[in-house]
Amino acid sequence: MMLPTGSAIVAGVAGWPVGHSLSPALHGYWLKKHEINGIYLPFAVKPEDFQDFLKFLPRMGVKGINVTVPHKESAMKLVDILDETAQAIGAVNTITVENGKLHGSNTDAEGFLANLNSKPWKKDKAVVIGAGGAAKAICAALKQEGVKEIILINRTKEKAEAIAKPFGAQVMDWQSRALALEAASLLVNTTTQGMKGEAPLDLDLAMLPQSALVTDIVYRPLETPLLASAKARGHPVLDGIGMLLHQARPGFRAWFGVDPNVDEGLREAVLALC
Ligand code: ATR
């Protein structure tokens, strides 16, 4: 492994707390693999310090950062240049310093798609459960891919209604979620249901065609109760860790100058920390 020298490229992730972040291990894996003279640090930044933190990034020669909870929304207003996707999603997860200016982007949609495209899937009718930041990124990705029909369903309907329009998504009631699965070709869970310590997502899959791909953005555990029951019914399934791994690629490429691969070694290294 190459030890960083004084000319090492510096990047990192800012969050509060940041101790749970898998990004240092993820980028660390690629730095080692590609023998890059670089370092990727966790930055524990309180919300009240985030603005100052960003101001000093270019002055300290930091090449870029990932942004995680709770800074993703506030970063939008604090960067100098905001890309279209970050604007549509309403959150920034990647910042690159160029000529002293902060460029904000959001790579979650790209990460979701790269993961999704590792399996065959049809662009007919997608049902997305949930209406948080992840749901927005996924709807943006589905719209960009030209999916014919996007159905958005959330326990709190108003939240779904508030985000649906720009993505051309149609909102349905939480009560009719089982019926909404009829003729769907893709089902995505973006809620926290099914995560370790949470109840499983309460969704009857009986109406879902067997060819429909079922995917979850939850990756703790890797096989959520939703994915387990989909698998048992014969659906193709896709776990959530791939989205996390793929969303990191554009940042790494921009800061360290190498386009990294999501390989089995990376998956194993990150899963060992989950
Ligand atoms: P993120 O921004 O990371 O996507 P979030 O904003 O915390 O996450 O969103 C969590 C999602 O999980 C929401 O859609 C939430 O539904 P509500 O808007 O009704 O709160 C959903 N969620 C959380 N607990 C749920 C439960 N018990 N049943 C159904 N949906 C739930």
Residues whose N, C-alpha, C, O or C-beta is under 5 A from the ligand:
A	BS01	ATR	G130 A131 G132 G133 A134 A135 N154 R155 T156 K159 T190 T191 T192
